Amino acid sequence: MASNIRYPYKGQGDQGFDVFAGAHAPDALVGLYRAMLRIRLIEEEIERRYHQDQMKTPIHLVIGQEAAAVGCCSALRLSDLVYSSHRTHGAYLAKGGDLKMMLSEMHCRINGCVGSRGGSMHLIDKAVGMAGTSAIVGGVVPIAVGAALAIQMKREDRVVVVFIGDATTEEGVMAESLNFSALKKVPIVFFCENNFYSVQSPLATRQPARDIRAWAESHRMPALSVDGVNVLAVRDTVSKAVAHARAGRGPTFIEVPVYRFRAHGGAGDDSKTGYRDVAERAAWEAVDPLLLFRQFLARTAQLTDASVMHMEAEIASEIAGAFEHALASPNPTEADLYRHVYAD
């Protein structure tokens, strides 16, 4: 059993939204909540159906981390590029990825977003700037830096954001990429969702006692830490980092403390296996990003129970239609094996 219960959350609860809310119209605030709720409900339905074994792919749910994905991607333009590691659903949906294409991919159908070749861990939708993902820890990082370098060399008005986890900071390629990015001042934001665990290994068993933000800052770039359950704080911080990159001033590293409520992979919670205390997870659930933002919006009379019920019904209908579409979609054929294969 975990020897210490850790409650790393140091936010301000629903009061933490007040300082940022004035910069947003009421409709925009409600839109951010809806985007978070949509991701949550989509993943809960994926989780509910997963045991049916119709989705032929491993899954890594972002339940509990929705504020990070929505806050980050809402600060980007459609033309900006997002790269991600294996926990892809939040970034893909927040960036505007197509739900029908995503679910078709997870059901290994030919009209999936990568033609049934990638599954949950490799969601791509170039039409909305979801540029690439990789199941290899740190594998996508140098690719994202290369994309940022290409943008710089072509003098394009775009920025790259790469989603990483705390375990990626342990990979050698991460330090190399930070060094190169700072040296060349490429337009990239390293967005580190620190959920304190790599599979079932806590930070303390993988890293010496250190401040990840300070470690990144040692590479001579701005490095910030932001409350990962506060969607407005995340959006504000990413907006500043993106403006910094767009102005040609180089990269920024953002550490975003978050907590996954489910297992590292698959459906359900695995806390009872002993790698983390059930009480730790329960403490984080008390600061669920959806719960806190809904409380704020209700307190400021921008959201009612009735409006939430209407949202939930709309989203449920969309989800049901997307699953129906995926299950009715065609399987790949032998001829599809040779698509996207190149040889001299």
Secondary structure, 3 states (H helix, E strand, C coil): CCCCCCCCCCCCHHHHHHHHHCCCCHHHHHHHHHHHHHHHHHHHHHHHHHHHCCCCCCCCCCCCCHHHHHHHHCCCCCCCEEEECCCCHHHHHHCCCCHHHHHHHHCCCCCCCCCCCCHHHCCCEHHHCEEEECCCCCCCHHHHHHHHHHHHHCCCCCCEEEEEEHHHHHCHHHHHHHHHHHHHCCCEEEEEEECCEECCEEHHHCCCCCCHHHHHHCCCCCEEECCCCCHHHHHHHHHHHHHHHHCCCCCEEEEEECCCCCCCCCCCCCHHHCCCCHHHHHHHHCCCHHHHHHHHHHHCCCCCHHHHHHHHHHHHHHHHHHHHHHHHCCCCCHHHHHCCCCCC
